[in-house]
Amino acid sequence: MNFLATYIMRNRTSAVLVAVASAVLSLLLPPLSYLSGAVAGLVTLRHGGREGLIVLGIAGLLIALPALFSGSSGLVVIFGAVVWMPVWVLAVVLRQTVSLPATIIVAASFGVISVAVIHGVLVDPTEWWRGKLEMLRPILTEAGWKPADVEANLTTLASAMTAMLAAAVMMTPLISLFIARWWQALLYNPGGWRKEFQQLRLPATLVWVAVVIVTIAWFTGGSVQAFAADLLIVILLLYLLQGLSVIHNLVNCRGLSVAWLVGLYALLLILPQAVMLVAGLGFTDTWLDYRSRLNVDTDSS
């Protein structure tokens, strides 16, 4: 990764080539889209928003020209709007504020806006998603699923789609930004990203926002309840990040093996309950400040 980051920062042409190559290859291997976004983030963090836009503009043109002949130019617009521009915005915010919590809150606002737009435009988002997911019915039926199971799973998935979209809108640019910040630290501030992430603390006022949203989702009904319920994923992800920060700090302070972190992320991918536990850790850290306690214990020992 150090070599790739060095190559990207060599000059504008190198940055454009990596952005274009990773964007095109992401059609075959979707996770590479994070690298394409990270190029935009790294250039913007180091050289400013104007240079970041220039790199993205050139990369967009290079992809758009052949796409016009293949009739898939719309994909370029979607890729730029979904992957590149949100990362650019977050990188500009982080460069100007030098505040990771503020930048994460901006990313969370992307998720909130997506939920608000869907609920504002669609009378019944779940029913709308239900119609879009009907294309899966014959596939699941051919795979041997029972009709009752197909119906139940499509209904469950439809009710979760808006929240899942909000999570993607929030986390996709954040992951790219984290990669970009890591690259920047590798090149210009070794160890800086680790320290920055381990010190992540969200605003204390966010707790009360979370309490209000949970209360609305729990005690109301109808469209208001559905709207609040979809916002819960944003709150969950915010405190998941703070919880991960606490755990990374613990591993660092105690000198534990990185295998603990590998195991943690594996659990997060496999068990939804693990996500809730880590988010709960982040939520309670607002009051209990685990990292201060860990640092005091480490210093005293």
N, C-alpha and C positions, 0 to 999 in steps of 0.2 A: 504493500500500500504506500510505503514511503516513496518508492520509485514512481508510482503512478502520480502521486501528489506533486512530486518534483517535476515530472514531465508536464503536467497540467499548467504549472506556474512558470514554465520556461518562456512561453510567449502566448499571444492570443490564438495563433493558429493551432498550437498544441491543445489548448483548452477546447477550442471548437471541435477538433477531431475526436477528442475523447467524448465530448457531449453527444456528438452525432453518432459515433460508433456504438456507445452504450444505449442510446435511444433506439437505434435500429435493432440491435441485438436483443433488446428487451421484448421485442415481439416474439422471440423464441424462448427467452428466459426472463420473465417479468421482473424478478428482483433487480436486474441490471438497471431498471428505471431509477432506482435509488441512487446509483452511481451517476447517472446523467444529471439528476437534480443536484447531487453533491458538487458537481463541477460548477454549476451556476452559483451555488452557495459559497464555495471556496473563492472563486474569482471576486464575488461581491464582498465577502468579508475582508479580503486583502486589498482590493483596489477600488472598491466603492460600487454604488448602484449603477452608475453610468457604464462602467466597463462591463459589469455583469449583464446589462441589457444589450450591449453591443455583441457580446459573445453569444447570447441567446438568440439575438436577431439573425446573426450570420448562420448559426446552427439551424435555426428554423427554416431559413431560405434553402440551405443545402438539402434539407430533408423534404421540403415542400416541392422543389422542382421535379424530382422524379415521381413524387406522389401525385402531382397533377396529371401526369401521363397515365398513371395506373388508376386514376379515379378515386384515390383514397386520401385526398388532401384534407378532408375533414378530420382524419386521425391526427394530423399534425397540429391542427388547432386545438383539439381535445388534449393532446399530450402537453402542449405548451401551457394551456389553461390549468390543467390538473397537476402536472408535475413541476414544470419550470417556474412559472410565475409565483405560486405560493412560496416556494423555496427562496426565490429572489426577495420577496417581501419580508420574510422572516430574517434573512441575512442582513437586509438593510436595517431592520429593527435592532438586531443584535449588535451590529456594527455601531449604530448610533447610541444605543442605551447601555451597551456592555452589561446587559442584565438578562441572564438566561430565564429567570422566572417571568419577566415581562414578555419575552419572546414566546415562551410556552403559552402564556395567556392569549397572545395574539393568535397562535395556532388553534387554541381552543375556540376562539371566536369564529374561525372558519367552520368548525363543526356546528356551532350554535346557529350560524347563518344558514347552513345547509338544512338543518332541521326546520328553522323558521320558514324558509322558502318552500320546502315540501309541504308543510302543514298550511302555509298560506295559499298555495296554488291548488292543492288537491283537497277535495271535500273529505275523502276517506283514504289516507295514504296506504293503509293496510289492504284495502280492497283493490287499490290501483296496483300495488305490488303483486297481489294475488293473481291478477290478470296477466301480468308480465311473466310470472313464474309457471304459468300453465304449460309452457313449452317443455318443462321438465317432466310433466306427467307421463308421456309415452316412454321417455327414457327410463324413468324409475319403474314403470310397469314392465318393460322389457327386461329389466334387471332382476325381476322376480319379486318386487315389492307387492304386498297386498294392497288392494284399493283403499282400505281404511287407513293403512299406514301412510300411503302416499298423500291422502287428503289431510291427515293430521300434521304431517311434516311440512307440507306446503303452507298450511295455515300458520304454523309456528314460525316458519321462515319469513313469511310475508309480514308478520307483526314485528319482526326484528330487523327488517331491511333498512328502514330509515336510520335506526341507531347504528347499524353496521356501516352505512354510508357516511354518517357523521364521524365515526371512528376513523375511517379511511381518509376522509378529507382532512382530519386533524393530524393523524400520525404519519401519513405518507410524506408530506414536506418536512415534518419534524425529524424523521429518520434520516432523510437526505441532509438536513442541516446539521444533525449530530455527526454524520460522517464528515461533512465539510469542516466542522469545528475541530474534529479529531485530526484531520489532515493538516489544518492550519497549525495546530499545536505540535504535531510531528516536525513540521518544517521550521517553525519560528519560536515555539514556546514549549519545549518538551515537558510533558507532565501537566501542562496547563489545563487540558480538557478534563483529565481525571479529577483534578482539584476542583474545577468549576462545577462538574456534575455532582461530585460528592458534597458540595456545599449548597445544592439546590434547596431552596425553601420558598414555597408559594406564599402569597399574601395571606395573613391571618383572616382577613375579611372574607376570603373565599369560603371559609367554613360556614358562614352564615348564609351565603348564596346556596351552598350545598344543602343546608338544612331547609331552606325555603323550597327548593326544588323537590326534595324528598317528601316534604309535607304535602305539597300540591299533588305529587304523583300518588301519594298514599290515600289522601282523604277526599279528593275530588273525583269526578267521573267525566265520561265523554271525551270530547276533543281536547279539553284542557289537560286532563289526565294523560292522554296519549302524548301530547306535546311535552309535558314535564318528564314522562317516562323515557322518551327518546333523548332528552337532555342528560339523563342520568349517566349515559355512557361517557359523555364528555367529562363529567365530574369524576367518574371512576378512573378514567385514563390520567387525569391530572394528578390524582393522589397515588395512582400506580407509579408514576414517574418519581414522585417524592419518596415513596416507599423504596423504590429501587435505589435511589440516592442514599437512603439510610443504610441499606444492605451493602452497597458498594463501600461506603465509609466504614462499616463494621469489618468487612473483609480486609480492608487496607489497614485499619488500626490494629487489628489482631494478627496481622501477618498471615492470614489464612491462604490456602491454595486457591488459585483461580478456578479449580474444579468445582468449588462451591457455587460460583456464579454460573458456570456451565450447567450444573444441575438445576439451579434455580430457573434459568431461562427455559430449560427443557420442561420443567414442571408447569411453567406459565403457558407453554404451548399445548400441553396435554390436559391439564386440569383447570377448569374455570374457577374452582374453589381457591386455587393458589393465587389467581389474579385478585380475588376479593380479599384474601388475607394480606397481600402486599399493599393493596390500596388502603386497607384498614390501618396498616402500619404507618403509611404516609399521612393518613387523616389524623391519627392520634399524635403523630410527631409534632403537629401544630402546637399542642399544649405541653407534651412531655419532653420534647427536644432531646431525642435519644442520642444525637451525635455529640452534644455537649457532655452528656453523661459518659459516653464512650471515651471521649478525649480526656476527660478528667481521670477516669479509671486507668487509662493507658499511661498518662503522665505520672500518676501516683505509684504505678507498678514499676 
